[in-house]
C-alpha cells in the first residue's frame, strides 16, 4: 500500500512538472515556479515561517535537479521519451518527499499526500497525460 501511494505521489509530481513547460498557466520563470510551489505548500500544509525557510531550499534543489534532468533527456536527440521523463521525475519527487518528511509533521505529511492526490485528480480532469 505504501509503495502504491508513493508511486501515485511521485506520478502526480512527475506529470505536473513535465507539463509545466506546456501549460500556459504554469510560470516559466524558475523563481516564479518556486514561489508558486512554496505558496501552495504553505497554504495546503499550514507551514510555519520556520518550516517555509527549511522547505524552500529542498524544493528549489528538487526543481533544479528536475530541470537539469529533463534538459539532458531533451538534448539526447530524437523523440522525447515521456516514460523516461516520468520515471526520472518520480525518482526526484520521492527523494524530495523524504527530505520534506524530515521537516514537516506527520499530519502535514498526510496533508501533502492529499495535496498530491488532488493535483493528480485535477490533471485527469484537464485530460493531461498520466
Residue, then its C-alpha position, 0 to 999 in steps of 0.5 A: x500500500x505504501x509503495x502504491x501511494x508513493x508511486x501515485x505521489x511521485x506520478x502526480x509530481x512527475x506529470x505536473x512538472x513535465x507539463x509545466x513547460x506546456x501549460x500556459x498557466x504554469x510560470x516559466x520563470x524558475x523563481x516564479x515556479x518556486x514561489x508558486x510551489x512554496x505558496x501552495x505548500x504553505x497554504x495546503x500544509x499550514x507551514x510555519x515561517x520556520x518550516x517555509x525557510x527549511x522547505x524552500x531550499x529542498x524544493x528549489x534543489x528538487x526543481x533544479x535537479x528536475x530541470x537539469x534532468x529533463x534538459x539532458x533527456x531533451x538534448x539526447x536527440x530524437x523523440x522525447x521519451x515521456x516514460x523516461x521523463x516520468x520515471x526520472x521525475x518520480x525518482x526526484x519527487x520521492x527523494x524530495x518527499x523524504x527530505x520534506x518528511x524530515x521537516x514537516x509533521x506527520x499530519x502535514x505529511x498526510x496533508x501533502x499526500x492529499x495535496x498530491x492526490x488532488x493535483x493528480x485528480x485535477x490533471x485527469x480532469x484537464x485530460x493531461x497525460x498520466 
